Amino acid sequence: MSGHRWAAQAATGAAVVALTVTGGAVAQADDDIASLSAEQIADRSRDALLRASSLHLSARGSLDGSGDRMSVDLTLDRAGNCAGGVDMGEDGSVEIVKRADDVWLKPDKAFWETHVPIGGATFDAILDGRYMKAKADDPRLLTVTEVCDLDTFRELVTDNPDATERGTLTKGRETEVNGTPVIPVTRTQGTERLTVDVATEGEPYPVRITVRGAEEGTVNFSGFDRPVPAGTPAASETVDVTALLGRSVKPV
């Protein structure tokens, strides 16, 4: 299910580039973040993001350069729990629920037709609007379960590229994003611009990351440290993934 890879790109790719910076003096806890340098603000925002135990992210864009609009909406935590979905436009969408060691997926008809052209219609008919259920460590679904783990997200944020490749960081004027006071920090490299809007009140969380250039997208962050919804699909709404791949139905 290669389509899920865009979720990782949207949710982490922009964050890696925009938030991982080095250098600059260490900011103190009582600093007015808007008065700090662009590098210090980015450092503070990165550290706040890494401390979060859970978060909600909503991303939209065409980060693969194809021009096709895609979106991802996920709530995830460091225990590996996750709820939300990925919408790939004409290529279909998938609802995702991950809790402890289990994961549930509900691809729509367009997803099956696009990503499993041989047999996809059969799988869609077997599911008949239900979720397919599997163990989270099933190797066939790792692209999904990795996206649904906040620790994977955190590892990608701390996977710093070489500092000389990060372009120039500049600080903008204070403004608001979704009602939250923020200070924008922009990284410019060639024709690419990545802006992270950092909260200036409370924890300096990244509120929004915007990518502009050959690839475009926006990632919004919210719900820091709030629990992932605990509900999971009922047994009557699921089909075992092994039974699905065997083209027979097995209640779970």
Buried (B, 14 or more C-beta within 10 A) or exposed (E): BEBBBBBBBBBBBBBBBBBBBEEBEEBEEEBEBBEBBBBBBBBBBBEBBBEBEBBBBBBBBBBBEEEEBBBBBBBBBBBBBBBBBBBBEEBBBBBBBBBEEBBBBBBBBBBBBBBBEEEBEEBBEBBEEBBBBBEBEBEEBEBBBBBBBBEBBBEBBEEBEEEEEBBEBBBEEEEEBEEBBBBBBBBBEEEBBBBBBBBBEEBBBBBBBBBBEEBBBBBBBBBBEBEBEEEBBEEEBBBBBBBBBEEEEEEB
